[in-house]
Amino acid sequence: MSTEPPSKAVDGRFSLCVLFFLHAAAMAAYAVPFPNVLKAHGLKDFVAYAVGTGSVAAFISPMIAGALADRRFSPERMLAVLNVLSGTLLILVHYSVQEGWGPRAFLGLMMAYALCNAPGFSLVTSIVLSRLSDARREFGPIRVWGTWGWMLASLAVGAVLQLDQSPAAGYVGGGIFFVEAVYCLTLRPTRPPPDTTPRRLRDFFGWEALALLRHPDHRLIFLTAALFSALMSTFYLYTVRHLKDAGDASPSTTMAFAQVLEGLATFGLAAVLLRFRIKWLLTAGLLLGTIRYLLLAMDVRPAMVASVCLHGPLFVVFYLTCQVYLEQRVDPRIRSQSQALLSLMNNGIGNALGYLTILWWFHQCEHGETVDWPRFWSVLAACTAALTVLFVAGYKGQKRGGPAP
């Protein structure tokens, strides 16, 4: 009797759950304590620059990696190589902090790490979605393992190992990257589809995916995702400060509600994807973003805690639905490139635009040591509401009875 069906079932579910778990855990192990580590070693003035390397890298490496995965190499093997490089460079980044190599060496290594790590999540997503027979039904229960990986690694590094201010947190993250690299080699490789078209220079930079922007619905999805990411980029930076100003003794504990509810919401993603059209799911995510900012604008702690709790569900409903949309509507030959383009729009253009414009707006609302929080959040709520209206008016979708959303 053939053993192929059980093998495919395991490879299509449990092994993919582990892949999401390991990738998220590797990033959380260092990312959560990272600002405190830099401050403890005299690099607090370089936190913003270090974090900004991720936005710069999002413009470069995800598209190149996506193009190579679609045309030349299996994404599993490419992810293994990138994980080895990411783990090595992450360890060197934290060793440079520990040994006091100086800001230049630190930022140079951080930029190199960001370039290797930036394609990671888009490649993982592409690997997982390519192995699912019904992405709407199966993706949510698999993707939730990424949330669990992030939460458990954060807990292990902080509460268990007590590495909140130690470069050793980066060594833990690097070690998990190495484990993930070995694990990727155990996965059945996905061979790129045969392609007889002539090779052009643009093909190796992932520019083929830019043709997706010619389609009105695809273009609207990408642009909406970028603008929504710009607006949502304020979540960790300004919400924590607002909670502190409101007298919250432990903002990090309050912010943890977002991840807990993200995990719960991801479990329910399959049900809503099957029940509702993608247009209305994306609209719901935008509306949740608007409501979240309106709650923050009320400037009272119960409403602020409620706003934090909405972040996880809105992340799931909007961003994961975007990934499923691309899987269902985009030519499989550029599957990895399409996910990489979404990563570029979110983490590159979106975050960079958000950091710059919202920082300017924050300074307009800042008066000495105080901040006019209701004014700050109200304008962001209005911008998110306007984006929601534009999306609903612009998205057409496929004709009723079509195979895709």
C-alpha positions in Angstrom: 0.0 0.0 0.0 1.4 3.4 -0.9 2.5 5.7 1.9 2.3 8.9 -0.3 -0.9 10.3 1.1 0.2 10.2 4.8 3.5 11.7 3.9 1.9 14.5 2.1 -0.5 15.1 4.9 2.4 15.4 7.4 4.5 17.5 5.0 1.5 19.8 4.3 0.5 20.4 7.9 2.6 19.5 10.9 6.0 20.1 9.3 4.7 23.5 8.0 3.5 24.4 11.5 7.0 23.7 12.9 8.5 25.9 10.1 6.3 28.9 11.1 7.1 28.2 14.8 10.8 28.1 14.3 11.0 31.2 12.1 9.0 33.4 14.4 10.8 32.1 17.5 14.2 32.9 16.0 13.1 36.5 15.4 11.3 37.0 18.7 14.3 35.7 20.7 16.3 38.8 19.9 13.7 41.3 18.7 11.8 41.7 21.9 14.7 42.5 24.2 16.7 44.2 21.4 16.1 47.9 22.4 16.9 47.1 26.0 20.1 45.3 25.0 21.3 48.3 23.0 20.4 50.8 25.8 22.3 48.7 28.4 25.4 48.8 26.2 25.5 52.5 25.4 23.8 52.3 22.0 20.4 53.7 22.8 20.8 56.5 20.2 21.1 53.9 17.5 18.0 51.9 18.2 16.0 53.7 15.5 18.8 53.2 12.9 19.1 49.5 13.7 15.3 48.9 13.4 15.3 51.0 10.2 17.7 48.5 8.5 14.7 46.2 8.2 12.8 48.7 6.1 15.8 49.4 3.9 16.3 45.7 3.3 12.7 45.1 2.5 13.3 47.2 -0.7 16.1 44.9 -1.9 16.4 41.3 -0.9 12.8 39.9 -0.8 12.1 40.5 -4.5 15.5 39.0 -5.5 15.0 35.9 -3.3 11.4 35.6 -4.6 12.6 35.7 -8.2 15.2 33.0 -7.5 12.8 30.8 -5.7 10.3 31.0 -8.6 12.8 30.4 -11.4 16.0 28.8 -10.2 16.0 27.2 -6.7 13.5 25.5 -4.4 12.4 28.0 -1.7 13.1 25.4 1.0 16.8 25.2 0.1 17.0 29.0 -0.4 15.4 29.5 3.1 18.0 27.1 4.6 20.9 29.1 3.2 19.4 32.4 4.3 18.8 31.1 7.8 22.5 30.0 8.1 23.5 33.5 7.0 20.9 35.2 9.3 22.0 33.1 12.3 25.7 33.8 11.7 25.2 37.6 11.2 22.8 37.9 14.1 25.4 36.3 16.4 28.0 38.7 15.1 25.7 41.7 15.6 25.3 40.9 19.3 28.9 40.0 19.7 29.8 43.4 18.4 27.5 45.0 21.0 29.0 42.8 23.7 32.6 43.6 22.8 32.1 47.3 22.0 33.1 47.3 18.4 31.4 50.6 17.9 28.3 51.9 16.0 29.7 51.6 12.5 30.5 47.9 12.8 27.3 47.3 14.6 25.1 49.0 12.0 27.0 47.4 9.1 26.5 43.9 10.5 22.8 44.8 11.3 22.3 45.9 7.7 23.8 42.6 6.4 21.6 40.6 8.8 18.5 42.5 7.7 19.3 41.8 4.0 19.5 38.1 4.7 16.5 38.0 7.0 14.1 40.2 5.1 12.9 37.5 2.6 12.3 35.0 5.4 8.6 35.3 6.2 7.6 35.8 2.6 9.4 32.6 1.6 7.9 30.7 4.6 4.5 31.9 3.5 5.1 30.9 -0.1 6.3 27.4 0.9 3.2 26.8 3.1 0.6 28.2 0.7 2.1 26.2 -2.2 1.4 22.9 -0.3 -2.2 23.6 0.7 -5.1 22.3 -1.3 -7.5 24.8 0.3 -5.7 27.9 1.5 -8.9 29.4 2.9 -9.5 26.4 5.2 -6.0 25.3 6.1 -3.8 28.4 6.3 -5.1 29.9 9.6 -4.4 26.8 11.8 -0.9 26.6 10.4 -0.1 30.3 10.6 -1.0 30.4 14.2 2.1 28.5 15.1 4.1 31.5 14.2 2.3 33.4 16.9 2.9 30.7 19.4 6.6 30.6 18.4 6.9 34.3 18.9 5.2 34.2 22.3 7.1 31.2 23.7 10.5 32.6 22.6 9.7 35.9 24.1 8.7 34.2 27.4 11.8 32.0 27.3 14.3 34.8 26.7 12.7 37.2 29.2 11.0 35.3 32.1 13.0 32.1 32.0 16.5 32.9 30.9 16.5 36.5 32.1 18.2 37.9 29.0 16.2 41.2 28.7 19.5 43.2 28.6 22.0 40.6 27.5 23.5 40.1 24.0 23.0 36.4 24.7 19.4 36.8 23.5 20.9 37.3 20.0 22.9 34.1 20.4 19.7 32.2 21.2 18.0 33.7 18.2 21.0 32.7 16.0 20.9 29.2 17.3 17.2 28.9 16.4 18.0 30.1 12.9 20.5 27.3 12.6 18.0 24.7 13.8 15.5 26.1 11.2 18.1 25.8 8.5 18.6 22.1 9.2 14.9 21.6 9.4 14.4 23.2 6.0 16.7 20.6 4.5 14.3 17.8 5.7 11.4 19.3 3.8 10.5 18.0 0.4 11.9 20.6 -2.1 9.4 22.5 -4.3 10.8 22.5 -7.8 10.2 25.7 -9.8 7.8 25.2 -12.7 9.5 24.7 -16.2 10.0 28.0 -17.9 11.3 28.3 -21.5 11.1 32.1 -21.7 14.4 34.0 -22.3 16.2 35.1 -19.1 16.4 38.9 -18.7 18.2 40.9 -16.1 14.9 42.1 -14.6 13.9 38.5 -13.9 16.7 38.1 -11.4 15.5 41.2 -9.4 11.9 40.1 -9.1 10.6 42.9 -11.3 8.3 40.5 -13.1 6.0 40.8 -10.1 5.6 44.5 -10.8 3.3 43.5 -13.7 0.7 42.6 -11.1 0.3 46.3 -10.5 -1.4 46.6 -13.9 -4.4 44.7 -12.6 -6.7 47.1 -10.9 -7.6 44.8 -8.0 -4.1 43.7 -7.4 -2.8 47.3 -7.5 -5.5 48.3 -5.0 -4.6 45.5 -2.7 -0.9 46.3 -2.7 -1.4 50.1 -2.3 -3.9 49.6 0.5 -1.6 47.2 2.3 1.2 49.8 2.1 -0.9 52.7 3.4 -2.4 50.6 6.1 1.0 49.4 7.2 2.1 53.1 7.3 -0.8 53.8 9.6 -0.3 50.7 11.8 3.5 51.2 12.1 2.7 53.4 15.2 1.4 50.4 17.2 4.5 49.5 19.3 6.2 52.9 19.2 3.4 55.2 20.4 0.9 53.0 22.1 3.5 52.0 24.7 4.3 55.6 25.5 0.6 56.4 25.7 0.0 53.6 28.1 2.9 54.9 30.3 1.5 58.4 30.2 -1.9 57.0 31.3 -0.3 55.3 34.3 0.1 51.7 33.1 2.8 50.2 35.3 3.5 47.4 32.9 2.8 48.4 29.2 4.6 45.2 27.9 2.1 43.0 29.7 -0.8 45.0 28.3 0.7 44.8 24.8 0.9 41.0 25.2 -2.9 40.9 24.9 -2.5 41.7 21.2 -0.4 38.6 20.5 -2.7 36.3 22.6 -5.8 37.5 20.6 -3.8 37.3 17.4 -3.4 33.6 18.1 -7.0 33.1 18.8 -8.1 35.1 15.8 -5.8 33.1 13.5 -7.6 29.9 14.5 -10.9 31.5 13.4 -9.5 32.7 10.1 -10.5 29.6 8.2 -14.2 30.0 9.2 -14.4 33.6 8.1 -12.5 33.0 4.9 -15.0 30.3 3.9 -18.0 32.4 4.9 -17.2 35.9 3.5 -15.7 37.3 0.4 -12.2 38.6 0.6 -13.3 42.1 -0.1 -15.4 42.3 3.0 -12.7 40.6 5.2 -10.2 43.3 4.1 -12.8 46.0 4.7 -13.4 44.5 8.2 -9.7 44.7 8.9 -9.6 48.4 7.9 -12.6 49.1 10.0 -11.0 47.5 13.0 -8.0 49.7 12.5 -10.2 52.8 12.5 -12.0 51.6 15.7 -8.7 50.9 17.4 -7.5 54.5 16.8 -10.9 55.9 17.9 -10.6 54.0 21.2 -7.1 55.3 21.7 -8.4 58.8 21.1 -10.8 58.5 24.0 -7.7 58.7 26.3 -9.1 56.4 29.0 -7.4 53.2 30.1 -10.2 50.7 29.5 -10.6 52.0 25.9 -6.9 51.9 25.4 -6.7 48.3 26.6 -9.6 47.4 24.2 -7.7 49.0 21.4 -4.6 46.9 22.1 -6.8 43.8 22.0 -8.1 44.7 18.5 -4.6 44.8 17.0 -4.2 41.0 16.8 -7.6 40.3 15.1 -7.1 43.2 12.6 -3.6 41.9 11.8 -5.1 38.5 11.0 -8.1 39.6 9.2 -6.2 42.1 6.9 -2.7 40.9 6.4 -3.2 37.1 6.3 -6.2 37.6 4.0 -3.9 39.5 1.7 -1.6 36.6 1.6 -4.4 34.2 0.8 -5.7 36.5 -1.9 -2.3 36.4 -3.7 -2.2 32.7 -3.5 -5.6 32.4 -5.1 -5.4 35.1 -7.7 -1.7 35.2 -8.9 0.0 32.9 -11.4 1.9 30.1 -9.5 5.0 30.9 -11.6 5.4 34.1 -9.6 4.0 33.0 -6.3 7.1 33.7 -4.3 7.6 37.1 -6.0 4.1 38.2 -5.3 4.5 37.5 -1.6 7.8 39.3 -1.7 6.2 42.3 -3.3 3.6 42.3 -0.6 6.4 42.3 2.0 8.1 45.2 0.2 4.9 47.2 0.2 4.2 46.5 3.9 7.7 46.4 5.5 9.5 48.7 3.1 7.3 51.4 1.6 4.6 51.2 4.3 6.9 51.2 7.4 9.2 53.8 6.0 6.3 56.1 5.0 4.8 55.6 8.4 7.9 56.3 10.4 8.6 59.5 8.6 5.1 61.0 8.3 3.7 59.9 11.7 6.9 61.0 13.5 6.3 64.5 12.0 2.6 64.4 13.1 3.7 63.2 16.6 5.9 66.3 17.0 3.0 68.5 16.0 1.0 67.0 18.9 3.9 67.2 21.4 4.0 70.1 23.8 7.1 69.8 26.0 6.7 66.7 28.1 3.0 66.2 27.3 1.3 64.9 24.2 -2.2 65.7 22.9 -3.1 62.1 22.5 -6.7 62.5 21.5 -5.7 64.8 18.6 -2.9 62.5 17.6 -5.0 59.4 17.4 -8.1 61.1 15.9 -6.2 62.2 12.8 -4.9 58.6 12.3 -8.4 57.3 12.7 -9.7 59.7 10.1 -6.9 58.7 7.7 -7.7 55.0 8.2 -11.5 55.6 7.7 -10.7 57.4 4.4 -8.5 54.5 3.3 -11.4 52.2 4.0 -13.8 54.2 1.9 -11.4 54.3 -1.0 -10.8 50.6 -0.8 -14.5 49.7 -0.8 -15.2 52.0 -3.7 -12.2 50.8 -5.8 -12.2 47.0 -5.3 -14.2 45.2 -8.0 -13.4 41.5 -7.4 -14.3 38.8 -9.9 -17.8 38.2 -11.3 -20.2 36.3 -9.2 -19.6 32.6 -9.6 -15.9 33.0 -10.5 -13.4 30.7 -9.0 -11.5 33.3 -7.0 -12.5 35.9 -4.5 
